[in-house]
Amino acid sequence: MRYDLTHVRHDPAHASCPGLFRSFLRGKGKQALHLTYAHGDRSIEIQAPFLLGAVDLWVLQGLIAMAVVHGKQLSLQNAVTEEGRQLAKNMNAIGVGPTDIAMAVAGGFSELAREMGYAEPDSHSTRRILQKSMERLFTVTMFVGDGDERQGYHLLSSYASKLNGNTFNIGLNPMIATAVVGDARYISIPMGEIRAIRGDATRLIHQRLCAFINEGATHPTPIRDTTLYEYIWHELEASPQPGMVNKVVKRAVRKLRGAEDDELDRKERERAANLERYRRKKLKDAIDELTSLGWVFDPRGKSFMVSRPESSK
Protein backbone atom coordinates (compact mmCIF):
# COMPACT_ATOMS: atom_id res chain seq x y z
CA MET A 1 0.00 0.00 0.00
CA ARG A 2 1.27 3.48 -0.88
CA TYR A 3 1.33 6.05 1.94
CA ASP A 4 1.43 9.81 1.41
CA LEU A 5 2.44 10.76 4.93
CA THR A 6 5.99 10.16 6.19
CA HIS A 7 6.33 12.13 9.46
CA VAL A 8 4.32 13.94 12.12
CA ARG A 9 5.48 17.46 12.98
CA HIS A 10 4.29 17.75 16.56
CA ASP A 11 4.44 20.65 19.01
CA PRO A 12 6.76 19.69 21.93
CA ALA A 13 4.42 21.08 24.61
CA HIS A 14 1.68 18.67 23.50
CA ALA A 15 3.96 15.72 22.76
CA SER A 16 5.63 15.84 26.17
CA CYS A 17 2.55 16.63 28.26
CA PRO A 18 2.41 14.19 31.20
CA GLY A 19 -0.93 12.39 31.44
CA LEU A 20 -2.61 13.99 28.42
CA PHE A 21 -2.89 10.48 26.97
CA ARG A 22 -2.80 7.45 29.25
CA SER A 23 -3.89 3.85 29.82
CA PHE A 24 -6.85 3.30 32.13
CA LEU A 25 -9.28 0.56 33.11
CA ARG A 26 -12.44 0.04 31.08
CA GLY A 27 -15.14 2.34 32.42
CA LYS A 28 -12.66 4.83 33.88
CA GLY A 29 -12.60 6.90 30.67
CA LYS A 30 -15.62 8.88 31.86
CA GLN A 31 -13.48 10.52 34.54
CA ALA A 32 -12.64 14.17 33.97
CA LEU A 33 -9.18 15.22 32.83
CA HIS A 34 -7.44 18.08 34.64
CA LEU A 35 -3.69 18.66 34.28
CA THR A 36 -1.31 21.49 35.04
CA TYR A 37 2.36 21.44 34.17
CA ALA A 38 5.23 23.70 33.16
CA HIS A 39 6.83 23.70 29.71
CA GLY A 40 9.81 26.03 29.57
CA ASP A 41 8.66 29.43 30.84
CA ARG A 42 5.01 28.68 30.18
CA SER A 43 2.40 27.12 32.45
CA ILE A 44 -0.16 24.89 30.75
CA GLU A 45 -3.53 23.85 32.15
CA ILE A 46 -5.64 21.22 30.37
CA GLN A 47 -9.26 20.36 31.09
CA ALA A 48 -11.67 17.89 29.50
CA PRO A 49 -14.81 16.00 30.53
CA PHE A 50 -13.16 12.65 29.67
CA LEU A 51 -9.74 11.02 29.88
CA LEU A 52 -7.87 10.50 26.60
CA GLY A 53 -6.41 7.12 25.70
CA ALA A 54 -3.91 5.67 23.24
CA VAL A 55 -6.48 5.64 20.41
CA ASP A 56 -6.97 9.39 20.82
CA LEU A 57 -3.20 9.91 20.62
CA TRP A 58 -3.10 7.78 17.46
CA VAL A 59 -5.90 9.82 15.85
CA LEU A 60 -4.26 13.15 16.73
CA GLN A 61 -0.96 11.96 15.27
CA GLY A 62 -2.75 10.99 12.06
CA LEU A 63 -4.53 14.34 11.81
CA ILE A 64 -1.29 16.28 12.35
CA ALA A 65 0.47 14.18 9.71
CA MET A 66 -2.38 14.81 7.23
CA ALA A 67 -2.04 18.55 7.89
CA VAL A 68 1.53 18.51 6.54
CA VAL A 69 0.41 17.21 3.13
CA HIS A 70 -3.26 18.15 2.87
CA GLY A 71 -3.64 21.00 5.37
CA LYS A 72 -4.66 24.54 4.50
CA GLN A 73 -2.89 27.35 6.35
CA LEU A 74 -5.19 30.14 7.48
CA SER A 75 -4.58 33.58 8.95
CA LEU A 76 -7.03 34.14 11.78
CA GLN A 77 -6.59 37.91 11.82
CA ASN A 78 -7.10 38.34 8.08
CA ALA A 79 -9.37 35.48 7.06
CA VAL A 80 -10.71 36.00 3.53
CA THR A 81 -12.75 32.82 3.06
CA GLU A 82 -15.86 31.67 4.89
CA GLU A 83 -13.91 28.61 6.07
CA GLY A 84 -11.21 30.85 7.52
CA ARG A 85 -13.70 33.19 9.19
CA GLN A 86 -15.59 30.27 10.76
CA LEU A 87 -12.35 28.73 12.02
CA ALA A 88 -11.25 32.05 13.51
CA LYS A 89 -14.64 32.43 15.21
CA ASN A 90 -14.41 28.95 16.72
CA MET A 91 -10.87 29.50 17.95
CA ASN A 92 -11.70 32.77 19.59
CA ALA A 93 -14.63 31.32 21.51
CA ILE A 94 -12.52 31.01 24.67
CA GLY A 95 -9.81 33.54 23.96
CA VAL A 96 -7.19 34.44 21.40
CA GLY A 97 -4.63 31.74 20.70
CA PRO A 98 -0.88 32.31 21.02
CA THR A 99 -0.44 32.86 17.26
CA ASP A 100 -2.66 34.00 14.40
CA ILE A 101 -1.89 30.92 12.30
CA ALA A 102 -4.29 28.00 12.10
CA MET A 103 -4.40 24.86 10.02
CA ALA A 104 -7.56 23.34 8.54
CA VAL A 105 -7.59 19.70 7.51
CA ALA A 106 -10.35 18.17 5.38
CA GLY A 107 -10.43 14.54 4.32
CA GLY A 108 -12.10 11.18 4.56
CA PHE A 109 -12.24 8.86 7.56
CA SER A 110 -11.08 5.95 5.39
CA GLU A 111 -8.12 7.95 4.11
CA LEU A 112 -7.11 8.88 7.67
CA ALA A 113 -7.52 5.27 8.85
CA ARG A 114 -5.29 3.98 6.03
CA GLU A 115 -2.58 6.51 6.79
CA MET A 116 -2.76 5.60 10.49
CA GLY A 117 -2.37 1.89 9.67
CA TYR A 118 -5.84 0.60 10.61
CA ALA A 119 -6.42 -3.00 9.53
CA GLU A 120 -9.96 -2.24 8.25
CA PRO A 121 -9.89 1.43 7.18
CA ASP A 122 -13.14 1.32 5.19
CA SER A 123 -15.38 -0.26 7.81
CA HIS A 124 -18.22 1.67 9.45
CA SER A 125 -16.95 0.69 12.90
CA THR A 126 -13.52 2.21 12.16
CA ARG A 127 -15.14 5.45 11.00
CA ARG A 128 -17.18 5.54 14.18
CA ILE A 129 -14.08 5.05 16.34
CA LEU A 130 -12.32 7.92 14.57
CA GLN A 131 -15.37 10.18 14.79
CA LYS A 132 -15.85 9.64 18.53
CA SER A 133 -12.14 10.21 19.13
CA MET A 134 -12.20 13.52 17.22
CA GLU A 135 -15.15 14.61 19.34
CA ARG A 136 -13.25 13.77 22.54
CA LEU A 137 -10.23 15.72 21.27
CA PHE A 138 -12.46 18.70 20.48
CA THR A 139 -13.71 18.86 24.09
CA VAL A 140 -10.17 19.42 25.44
CA THR A 141 -9.59 23.00 26.59
CA MET A 142 -6.05 24.33 27.03
CA PHE A 143 -4.88 27.48 28.82
CA VAL A 144 -1.33 28.70 28.33
CA GLY A 145 0.16 31.17 30.82
CA ASP A 146 3.25 33.25 30.08
CA GLY A 147 3.96 35.73 32.85
CA ASP A 148 0.73 37.61 33.50
CA GLU A 149 -0.66 36.71 30.07
CA ARG A 150 -3.08 33.79 29.75
CA GLN A 151 -4.52 32.43 26.51
CA GLY A 152 -6.99 29.63 25.84
CA TYR A 153 -8.08 27.40 23.00
CA HIS A 154 -9.31 23.89 22.15
CA LEU A 155 -7.02 20.98 21.29
CA LEU A 156 -8.95 20.84 18.01
CA SER A 157 -10.03 24.36 17.21
CA SER A 158 -12.96 23.31 15.02
CA TYR A 159 -14.69 20.08 14.10
CA ALA A 160 -17.32 18.85 11.63
CA SER A 161 -17.97 15.40 10.18
CA LYS A 162 -20.39 13.30 8.13
CA LEU A 163 -20.11 9.65 9.12
CA ASN A 164 -22.14 8.23 6.22
CA GLY A 165 -20.47 10.67 3.86
CA ASN A 166 -17.07 9.51 5.13
CA THR A 167 -15.77 13.08 5.53
CA PHE A 168 -14.42 15.33 8.28
CA ASN A 169 -13.11 18.87 8.58
CA ILE A 170 -11.04 19.90 11.59
CA GLY A 171 -8.82 22.81 12.65
CA LEU A 172 -5.61 22.37 14.64
CA ASN A 173 -4.94 24.67 17.58
CA PRO A 174 -2.34 27.41 16.96
CA MET A 175 0.59 25.77 18.80
CA ILE A 176 0.23 22.58 16.76
CA ALA A 177 -0.46 24.51 13.54
CA THR A 178 2.68 26.61 14.00
CA ALA A 179 4.77 23.46 14.42
CA VAL A 180 3.20 21.95 11.28
CA VAL A 181 4.04 24.94 9.07
CA GLY A 182 7.57 25.08 10.49
CA ASP A 183 7.36 28.49 12.17
CA ALA A 184 8.38 27.08 15.57
CA ARG A 185 10.40 24.23 17.05
CA TYR A 186 8.75 20.88 16.46
CA ILE A 187 9.48 17.20 16.98
CA SER A 188 9.39 14.74 14.11
CA ILE A 189 7.78 11.30 14.51
CA PRO A 190 7.96 8.78 11.61
CA MET A 191 4.54 7.65 10.43
CA GLY A 192 6.06 4.25 9.58
CA GLU A 193 6.62 3.64 13.29
CA ILE A 194 3.18 4.99 14.19
CA ARG A 195 1.54 2.62 11.70
CA ALA A 196 3.56 -0.37 12.89
CA ILE A 197 2.79 0.06 16.61
CA ARG A 198 -0.07 -2.09 17.90
CA GLY A 199 0.20 -1.95 21.69
CA ASP A 200 -1.36 0.93 23.62
CA ALA A 201 1.53 0.99 26.10
CA THR A 202 4.01 1.08 23.21
CA ARG A 203 2.21 4.02 21.58
CA LEU A 204 2.16 6.04 24.80
CA ILE A 205 5.86 5.44 25.54
CA HIS A 206 6.84 6.08 21.92
CA GLN A 207 5.19 9.52 21.83
CA ARG A 208 6.87 10.65 25.05
CA LEU A 209 10.34 9.39 24.08
CA CYS A 210 10.11 11.05 20.65
CA ALA A 211 9.50 14.37 22.43
CA PHE A 212 13.04 14.53 23.83
CA ILE A 213 15.22 12.01 21.94
CA ASN A 214 16.23 13.07 18.43
CA GLU A 215 16.36 10.59 15.57
CA GLY A 216 19.66 8.71 15.59
CA ALA A 217 20.50 9.91 19.12
CA THR A 218 20.93 8.26 22.51
CA HIS A 219 19.53 9.86 25.64
CA PRO A 220 22.50 11.06 27.73
CA THR A 221 21.27 9.52 30.99
CA PRO A 222 19.48 6.26 31.85
CA ILE A 223 15.66 6.36 31.99
CA ARG A 224 14.15 4.56 34.99
CA ASP A 225 11.49 1.90 34.59
CA THR A 226 9.19 3.88 36.91
CA THR A 227 9.42 6.82 34.49
CA LEU A 228 8.34 4.55 31.63
CA TYR A 229 5.49 3.26 33.83
CA GLU A 230 4.28 6.85 34.30
CA TYR A 231 4.24 7.38 30.52
CA ILE A 232 1.65 4.57 30.37
CA TRP A 233 -0.46 5.05 33.50
CA HIS A 234 0.43 8.60 34.64
CA GLU A 235 1.46 8.60 38.30
CA LEU A 236 0.53 4.90 38.41
CA GLU A 237 -3.04 5.66 39.44
CA ALA A 238 -4.57 3.20 36.97
CA SER A 239 -4.40 -0.23 38.60
CA PRO A 240 -5.03 -3.33 36.46
CA GLN A 241 -6.49 -5.18 39.44
CA PRO A 242 -10.33 -4.95 39.33
CA GLY A 243 -12.00 -4.31 42.66
CA MET A 244 -8.90 -3.02 44.47
CA VAL A 245 -9.81 -0.74 47.39
CA ASN A 246 -7.70 1.79 49.23
CA LYS A 247 -5.58 -0.36 51.53
CA VAL A 248 -6.15 1.92 54.52
CA VAL A 249 -9.91 1.44 54.23
CA LYS A 250 -9.43 -2.25 53.63
CA ARG A 251 -7.28 -2.62 56.74
CA ALA A 252 -9.96 -0.94 58.86
CA VAL A 253 -12.67 -3.21 57.47
CA ARG A 254 -10.63 -6.33 58.03
CA LYS A 255 -9.80 -5.30 61.61
CA LEU A 256 -13.50 -4.90 62.32
CA ARG A 257 -14.01 -8.42 61.05
CA GLY A 258 -11.21 -9.70 63.26
CA ALA A 259 -8.70 -10.49 60.49
CA GLU A 260 -5.11 -10.80 61.59
CA ASP A 261 -2.71 -8.02 60.57
CA ASP A 262 -0.14 -10.48 59.25
CA GLU A 263 -2.72 -12.08 56.93
CA LEU A 264 -3.75 -8.64 55.71
CA ASP A 265 -0.13 -7.66 55.10
CA ARG A 266 0.51 -10.91 53.24
CA LYS A 267 -2.41 -10.31 50.88
CA GLU A 268 -1.41 -6.71 50.33
CA ARG A 269 2.13 -7.80 49.50
CA GLU A 270 0.70 -10.41 47.13
CA ARG A 271 -1.45 -7.79 45.36
CA ALA A 272 1.50 -5.44 45.11
CA ALA A 273 3.62 -8.23 43.62
CA ASN A 274 0.88 -9.09 41.09
CA LEU A 275 0.57 -5.45 40.14
CA GLU A 276 4.34 -5.14 39.69
CA ARG A 277 4.43 -8.29 37.51
CA TYR A 278 1.58 -6.92 35.37
CA ARG A 279 3.36 -3.60 34.85
CA ARG A 280 6.68 -5.26 34.11
CA LYS A 281 4.98 -7.50 31.52
CA LYS A 282 3.35 -4.49 29.85
CA LEU A 283 6.65 -2.59 29.85
CA LYS A 284 8.57 -5.59 28.47
CA ASP A 285 6.03 -6.01 25.66
CA ALA A 286 6.32 -2.30 24.80
CA ILE A 287 10.14 -2.40 24.84
CA ASP A 288 10.13 -5.53 22.66
CA GLU A 289 7.82 -3.83 20.15
CA LEU A 290 9.96 -0.68 20.01
CA THR A 291 13.11 -2.80 19.71
CA SER A 292 11.59 -4.47 16.64
CA LEU A 293 11.30 -0.97 15.13
CA GLY A 294 14.99 -0.23 15.65
CA TRP A 295 14.97 1.38 19.10
CA VAL A 296 17.63 0.22 21.57
CA PHE A 297 16.98 -0.26 25.31
CA ASP A 298 20.27 -1.09 27.06
CA PRO A 299 19.44 -2.28 30.63
CA ARG A 300 21.25 -0.58 33.51
CA GLY A 301 19.74 -2.14 36.62
CA LYS A 302 16.16 -0.80 36.75
CA SER A 303 16.97 1.83 34.11
CA PHE A 304 17.65 1.85 30.37
CA MET A 305 19.97 3.74 28.06
CA VAL A 306 17.56 4.51 25.20
CA SER A 307 18.65 5.06 21.58
CA ARG A 308 16.32 6.15 18.80
CA PRO A 309 16.80 4.86 15.22
CA GLU A 310 17.98 7.06 12.38
CA SER A 311 15.42 8.90 10.28
CA SER A 312 13.73 6.87 7.56
CA LYS A 313 13.31 9.93 5.31
Buried (B, 14 or more C-beta within 10 A) or exposed (E): EEEEBBBBBBBBBBBBBEBBBBBBEEEBBEEEBEBEBEBEEBBBBBBBEBBBBBBBBBBBBBBBBBBBEBBBBBEBEEBEEEBBEBBBEBBBEBBBBBBBBBBBBBBBBBBBBBBBBBEEBBBEEBBEBBBBBBEBBBBBBBBBBEEEEEBBBBBBBBBBBEBEEBBBBBBBBBBBBBBBBEEBEBBBBBBBBBBBBEBBBBBBBBBBBBBBBEBEEEBEEBBBBEEBBBBBBBEEEBBBEEEEEEBEEBBEEBEEEEBEEEEBEEBEEEBEEEBEEEBEEBBEBBBEBBEEBEBBBEEEEEBBBBBBBEEEE
